[in-house]
Amino acid sequence: MAKLTQEMKDLVASQQCFVATVNRDGTPNIGPKRSTRVLDDGHLVFSEVTGKRTWDNVNNGSKVAIAVVDR
């Protein structure tokens, strides 16, 4: 598992995060997750309150990518 550096943690805490997954039909799903927070050195958490597509994809085995916009 990857370990989050302090720089990564600081970016997540101060900037907009986007979470990307893949739907069952192979199409991409990406959306902003303003609730994204650092849980510990190896995990991020976010609230899924916008239709649950991302959460459904994760439960169906989709890989996940997190992008952070450094404004």
Legacy VTK file of the C-alpha trace (Angstrom):
# vtk DataFile Version 3.0
C-alpha trace
ASCII
DATASET POLYDATA
POINTS 71 float
0.000 0.000 0.000
1.187 3.514 -0.777
2.077 5.790 2.113
0.820 9.360 2.010
3.524 11.969 2.403
2.934 15.112 4.437
2.768 17.086 1.182
-0.018 14.794 -0.080
-1.911 15.128 3.199
-1.628 18.911 3.074
-2.977 18.996 -0.507
-5.958 16.801 0.379
-6.692 18.998 3.401
-6.581 22.268 1.473
-7.596 21.555 -2.136
-10.424 20.037 -4.199
-10.308 16.259 -4.662
-11.879 14.311 -7.523
-12.532 10.573 -7.307
-12.549 8.467 -10.468
-13.940 4.943 -10.841
-15.218 2.772 -13.685
-18.870 1.827 -14.195
-19.813 -1.811 -14.896
-20.108 -1.055 -18.626
-16.534 0.281 -18.694
-17.381 3.973 -18.871
-15.521 6.345 -16.564
-17.136 8.016 -13.589
-15.429 11.023 -12.020
-16.735 13.617 -9.621
-15.653 16.136 -7.022
-15.644 14.913 -3.432
-15.299 17.965 -1.207
-15.557 15.744 1.847
-12.285 13.893 1.115
-10.077 13.692 4.204
-6.971 11.834 5.341
-7.833 8.958 7.681
-4.265 7.785 8.277
-0.969 7.370 6.412
-2.506 4.934 3.922
-6.178 5.814 3.602
-8.442 8.606 2.410
-12.147 8.822 3.224
-15.042 10.733 1.691
-18.806 10.939 2.045
-20.821 9.581 -0.869
-23.867 11.840 -1.033
-24.347 12.487 -4.747
-26.080 9.438 -6.176
-23.843 6.653 -4.846
-22.392 5.750 -8.275
-18.812 5.990 -6.996
-19.608 3.840 -3.960
-21.419 1.263 -6.129
-18.405 1.116 -8.443
-16.006 0.586 -5.529
-18.220 -2.192 -4.167
-18.250 -3.782 -7.639
-14.441 -3.942 -7.675
-13.563 -0.810 -9.636
-10.100 0.580 -9.241
-10.013 4.128 -7.881
-7.971 7.178 -8.848
-7.825 10.353 -6.777
-6.881 13.667 -8.376
-6.219 16.765 -6.302
-6.387 20.203 -7.869
-3.629 22.412 -6.490
-5.077 25.874 -7.111
LINES 1 72
71 0 1 2 3 4 5 6 7 8 9 10 11 12 13 14 15 16 17 18 19 20 21 22 23 24 25 26 27 28 29 30 31 32 33 34 35 36 37 38 39 40 41 42 43 44 45 46 47 48 49 50 51 52 53 54 55 56 57 58 59 60 61 62 63 64 65 66 67 68 69 70
